[in-house]
Amino acid sequence: QKEEKGRCLTSFSSGTGFAGVFGFFWKWFWDDWLGLSLSKTLWLAMGLAGCYWSTFLYVINFQELQHRYEQYRFQDQGEESCDTKSGTENCDDSNRETDLTLALDEFENEAEDKTVVMEISDMSFLQRFQLVLRLWPYMVPLFAVYVAEYALQSGTWTAIGFPVTDVKSRDTFFEFSNWMYQAGVFLSRSSGAIFTAPMSLLWLMPMLQIANVGIYWFIAASQGNNAIGLNFFHSPPFLYSGAFCTGLLGGAVYIHGYLRICQDLPLEHREFSLSATSVAEGLGILAADFLGLVIQACLYRINNLEGAVFTCPVAAS
């Protein structure tokens, strides 16, 4: 069941990763290449929802899925030792004794490996809340990586351009850096089919993402500095490669955090824990929205740019 859940999670996360790449392509195709307005581009995208609905109604074979579920549900129960298809049991005493011995041994082994796990439906509110609190090893990395990467996108990447004073150049960098970011997300969110990251790596990746914020802040704040050695960091190859790595880190924490829940938690708590942990995503995006506005305002002031919707709270030096 862990492997099946892992495949489903990886397929879902890989699909959401591809959605980002496809979304930017959709905007580029209709808006930038064909010249349609952004409003018409968005209305055309509404047709995609109709495609999903049609797929749900007419393409998915629910009878086959139900059959596969039943097979999966009973696959570990083994074959019956008695042939009852003809209405008679063809079991002798030795077979019965062997089957009973094997069943008792299996039961004892399972009893040693497992403890009784309370179903979520039988838990009180306090017990569920305590379970949520115990999910902090998975929620903290997810929250941190979302804060960092969305602050990068909405903050630092809006204040980088070649040159930074040109609005079109800033828009171009923002678009292509997000293309690279989404490509990295798609690739790393698909990695769950290959391996599951250890907990130490799950915590290391958000730290690297936070370091990314500092690196891009330094680059965005020093674009007017022509000192020797800084040109490489201000070059498009370095910046776009960094955006791709940003996507790799963000997508990897997403899929491997959820895969670790499937691997570490009992089946009875798994679905609830996945849902509860996903709240960290929304909280991270909310915090990043505010932080991104602050970062953008401060970088705009450093580069003498107009258009920030927020006032930098840090006093100018």
Wavefront OBJ file of the C-alpha trace (Angstrom):
o trace
v 0.000 0.000 0.000
v 2.923 2.345 0.644
v 4.264 1.703 -2.865
v 0.813 2.223 -4.397
v 0.294 5.453 -2.462
v 3.791 6.567 -3.476
v 3.032 6.032 -7.152
v -0.207 7.990 -6.855
v 1.512 10.874 -5.040
v 4.359 10.985 -7.542
v 1.951 10.945 -10.485
v -0.119 13.731 -8.943
v 2.883 15.896 -8.051
v 4.469 15.310 -11.448
v 1.221 16.444 -13.068
v 1.084 19.602 -10.977
v 4.726 20.255 -11.867
v 3.975 19.940 -15.577
v 0.982 22.249 -15.120
v 3.359 25.071 -14.277
v 5.427 24.526 -17.424
v 2.305 24.205 -19.547
v 0.769 27.310 -17.961
v 3.694 29.511 -18.942
v 3.680 27.990 -22.421
v -0.044 28.706 -22.712
v 0.473 32.359 -21.860
v 3.437 32.663 -24.212
v 1.617 30.969 -27.124
v -1.626 32.929 -27.003
v -0.483 36.225 -25.532
v 3.132 36.767 -26.617
v 3.220 34.856 -29.919
v -0.318 35.230 -31.297
v -0.885 38.621 -29.698
v -4.172 37.901 -27.902
v -4.975 39.908 -24.817
v -4.339 38.396 -21.410
v -8.088 38.378 -20.761
v -8.797 36.298 -23.877
v -5.882 33.998 -23.027
v -7.385 33.292 -19.629
v -10.860 32.710 -21.045
v -9.436 30.209 -23.520
v -7.813 28.407 -20.600
v -11.262 27.834 -19.123
v -11.742 25.236 -21.834
v -9.137 23.090 -20.088
v -11.537 22.652 -17.184
v -14.097 21.301 -19.634
v -11.518 18.818 -20.941
v -10.874 17.572 -17.421
v -14.594 17.206 -16.777
v -15.082 15.268 -20.034
v -12.165 13.010 -19.140
v -13.725 12.321 -15.758
v -17.100 11.468 -17.280
v -16.222 9.613 -20.469
v -12.610 8.438 -20.395
v -12.005 7.022 -16.928
v -13.219 3.445 -16.618
v -14.538 3.276 -13.070
v -15.473 -0.402 -13.336
v -11.890 -1.289 -14.172
v -10.633 0.863 -11.315
v -13.028 -0.854 -8.918
v -11.840 -4.256 -10.144
v -8.210 -3.278 -9.678
v -8.984 -1.980 -6.198
v -10.577 -5.265 -5.200
v -7.587 -7.184 -6.547
v -5.214 -4.909 -4.669
v -7.248 -5.184 -1.496
v -7.155 -8.963 -1.385
v -3.813 -9.656 -3.057
v -2.009 -10.280 0.244
v -4.577 -12.685 1.601
v -3.122 -15.592 -0.367
v -4.850 -18.393 -2.172
v -7.466 -20.478 -0.469
v -6.148 -23.801 0.778
v -9.490 -25.463 0.236
v -11.117 -25.869 -3.147
v -14.735 -24.824 -2.642
v -15.652 -24.030 -6.237
v -17.359 -27.399 -6.707
v -19.186 -27.112 -3.417
v -16.901 -29.613 -1.644
v -13.779 -28.969 0.394
v -10.702 -30.924 -0.698
v -8.578 -30.406 2.405
v -6.995 -33.102 4.462
v -5.983 -32.842 8.089
v -2.329 -32.274 7.277
v -3.128 -29.296 5.058
v -5.400 -27.837 7.725
v -2.682 -28.220 10.332
v -0.051 -26.651 8.079
v -2.307 -23.730 7.193
v -3.136 -23.163 10.855
v 0.523 -23.191 11.836
v 1.433 -20.716 9.103
v -1.454 -18.456 10.061
v -0.424 -18.464 13.731
v 3.199 -17.709 12.838
v 2.138 -14.831 10.593
v -0.142 -13.457 13.276
v 2.637 -13.564 15.881
v 5.103 -11.830 13.549
v 2.601 -9.069 12.782
v 1.865 -8.668 16.475
v 5.547 -8.127 17.148
v 5.941 -5.559 14.380
v 2.720 -3.593 14.843
v 0.878 -1.931 17.637
v -2.801 -1.154 17.712
v -3.404 2.107 15.863
v -6.525 4.140 16.562
v -8.584 5.128 13.556
v -8.942 8.861 12.889
v -12.725 8.568 13.135
v -12.367 7.245 16.691
v -10.099 10.073 17.842
v -11.247 13.038 19.850
v -10.475 16.603 18.769
v -7.569 16.771 21.203
v -6.080 13.522 19.909
v -6.293 14.739 16.322
v -4.696 18.034 17.275
v -1.867 16.188 19.006
v -1.349 14.142 15.854
v -1.125 17.338 13.819
v 1.505 18.706 16.213
v 3.567 15.544 15.758
v 3.720 16.271 12.023
v 6.090 19.217 12.537
v 9.113 17.371 11.029
v 7.246 17.359 7.708
v 5.399 20.673 7.964
v 8.376 22.872 8.863
v 10.446 22.019 5.738
v 7.387 22.403 3.520
v 6.505 25.763 5.058
v 10.087 27.030 4.867
v 10.657 26.061 1.256
v 7.383 27.644 0.159
v 8.185 30.897 1.952
v 11.634 31.034 0.360
v 10.731 30.166 -3.225
v 7.631 32.346 -3.436
v 9.509 35.254 -1.850
v 12.123 34.751 -4.560
v 9.512 34.857 -7.295
v 7.441 37.762 -6.015
v 10.356 39.701 -4.519
v 13.893 39.371 -5.832
v 13.117 38.179 -9.363
v 10.927 41.229 -9.999
v 13.944 43.500 -9.399
v 16.407 41.878 -11.815
v 16.854 42.817 -15.458
v 19.428 43.441 -18.184
v 19.489 46.346 -17.474
v 17.450 46.572 -14.293
v 16.206 50.058 -15.149
v 14.309 48.780 -18.196
v 10.791 47.544 -17.377
v 10.656 45.187 -20.372
v 13.997 43.650 -19.390
v 12.736 42.992 -15.873
v 9.561 41.423 -17.258
v 11.610 39.227 -19.599
v 13.836 37.983 -16.775
v 10.828 37.329 -14.565
v 9.131 35.269 -17.284
v 12.128 33.157 -18.263
v 13.318 32.620 -14.698
v 9.880 31.258 -13.909
v 10.067 29.014 -16.976
v 13.294 27.554 -15.585
v 11.816 27.320 -12.099
v 8.778 25.393 -13.349
v 11.000 23.033 -15.344
v 12.956 22.271 -12.169
v 9.748 21.709 -10.215
v 8.428 19.284 -12.829
v 11.659 17.294 -12.847
v 12.048 17.039 -9.075
v 8.378 16.343 -8.388
v 8.719 13.345 -10.686
v 11.695 11.989 -8.714
v 9.446 10.184 -6.240
v 9.272 7.315 -8.709
v 13.015 6.769 -8.252
v 13.753 7.242 -4.545
v 12.527 8.692 -1.253
v 14.735 11.326 0.355
v 15.922 10.743 3.940
v 14.749 13.137 6.623
v 18.159 14.824 6.817
v 17.971 15.762 3.119
v 14.371 16.879 3.509
v 15.549 19.445 6.083
v 18.689 20.430 4.176
v 16.837 21.476 1.015
v 14.793 24.308 2.616
v 18.011 25.676 4.134
v 19.550 25.797 0.667
v 16.412 27.502 -0.624
v 16.674 30.150 2.061
v 20.320 30.660 1.051
v 19.016 31.182 -2.500
v 16.998 34.147 -1.274
v 20.148 35.716 0.132
v 22.108 35.077 -3.073
v 19.458 36.616 -5.313
v 19.024 39.531 -2.917
v 22.756 40.282 -3.186
v 22.602 40.018 -6.986
v 19.523 42.230 -7.290
v 20.959 44.827 -4.901
v 24.359 45.019 -6.624
v 23.316 45.247 -10.276
v 24.807 48.718 -10.551
v 28.152 47.471 -9.245
v 30.607 46.675 -12.031
v 33.286 45.287 -9.737
v 35.469 42.555 -11.141
v 34.143 39.112 -10.253
v 30.490 40.132 -10.010
v 29.778 40.011 -13.737
v 29.449 36.228 -13.665
v 26.791 36.357 -10.945
v 24.871 38.984 -12.903
v 24.966 36.933 -16.112
v 21.804 35.259 -17.498
v 23.343 31.732 -17.518
v 24.044 31.862 -13.788
v 20.712 33.464 -12.881
v 18.587 31.126 -14.996
v 20.518 28.075 -13.772
v 19.881 29.235 -10.230
v 16.173 29.555 -11.005
v 16.177 25.970 -12.274
v 17.859 24.794 -9.056
v 15.269 26.738 -7.070
v 12.573 24.681 -8.751
v 14.474 21.460 -8.090
v 14.631 22.205 -4.362
v 11.006 23.295 -4.067
v 9.590 20.357 -5.983
v 11.766 17.845 -4.145
v 10.654 18.996 -0.689
v 7.040 18.802 -1.855
v 7.028 15.225 -3.131
v 9.519 13.706 -0.709
v 7.874 15.280 2.312
v 4.618 13.573 1.438
v 6.361 10.327 0.514
v 8.043 10.270 3.906
v 4.623 10.553 5.560
v 3.480 7.506 3.586
v 6.602 5.655 4.628
v 6.790 6.712 8.268
v 3.161 6.810 9.417
v 0.661 3.959 9.785
v -1.978 3.540 7.115
v -4.771 4.561 9.486
v -3.232 8.040 9.938
v -1.798 8.569 6.495
v -4.624 10.317 4.646
v -5.365 12.646 7.554
v -1.668 13.465 7.951
v -1.256 14.263 4.252
v -4.194 16.658 4.395
v -3.006 18.316 7.597
v 0.547 18.741 6.332
v -0.671 20.393 3.138
v -1.844 23.344 5.244
v 1.833 24.266 5.590
v 1.880 25.029 1.855
v -0.882 27.608 2.118
v 0.642 29.211 5.196
v 4.009 29.380 3.456
v 2.517 31.059 0.382
v 0.639 33.548 2.584
v 3.809 34.500 4.442
v 5.757 34.709 1.171
v 3.194 37.060 -0.374
v 3.840 39.610 2.360
v 7.596 39.011 2.468
v 7.840 39.302 -1.318
v 6.225 42.741 -1.268
v 8.718 43.917 1.351
v 11.686 42.515 -0.591
v 10.471 44.073 -3.830
v 9.953 47.470 -2.200
v 13.429 47.492 -0.671
v 15.160 46.350 -3.861
v 13.222 48.883 -5.908
v 14.452 51.613 -3.573
v 18.051 50.368 -3.789
v 17.905 50.412 -7.598
v 15.905 53.675 -7.760
v 12.956 52.004 -9.453
v 9.315 53.039 -9.392
v 6.221 50.866 -9.194
v 6.512 49.120 -5.835
v 3.126 48.662 -4.174
v 4.642 48.658 -0.690
v 6.985 50.924 1.235
v 10.257 49.418 2.412
v 10.128 49.329 6.223
v 13.917 49.416 6.543
v 15.411 52.883 6.916
v 17.629 53.958 4.026
v 21.320 54.016 4.859
l 1 2 3 4 5 6 7 8 9 10 11 12 13 14 15 16 17 18 19 20 21 22 23 24 25 26 27 28 29 30 31 32 33 34 35 36 37 38 39 40 41 42 43 44 45 46 47 48 49 50 51 52 53 54 55 56 57 58 59 60 61 62 63 64 65 66 67 68 69 70 71 72 73 74 75 76 77 78 79 80 81 82 83 84 85 86 87 88 89 90 91 92 93 94 95 96 97 98 99 100 101 102 103 104 105 106 107 108 109 110 111 112 113 114 115 116 117 118 119 120 121 122 123 124 125 126 127 128 129 130 131 132 133 134 135 136 137 138 139 140 141 142 143 144 145 146 147 148 149 150 151 152 153 154 155 156 157 158 159 160 161 162 163 164 165 166 167 168 169 170 171 172 173 174 175 176 177 178 179 180 181 182 183 184 185 186 187 188 189 190 191 192 193 194 195 196 197 198 199 200 201 202 203 204 205 206 207 208 209 210 211 212 213 214 215 216 217 218 219 220 221 222 223 224 225 226 227 228 229 230 231 232 233 234 235 236 237 238 239 240 241 242 243 244 245 246 247 248 249 250 251 252 253 254 255 256 257 258 259 260 261 262 263 264 265 266 267 268 269 270 271 272 273 274 275 276 277 278 279 280 281 282 283 284 285 286 287 288 289 290 291 292 293 294 295 296 297 298 299 300 301 302 303 304 305 306 307 308 309 310 311 312 313 314 315 316 317
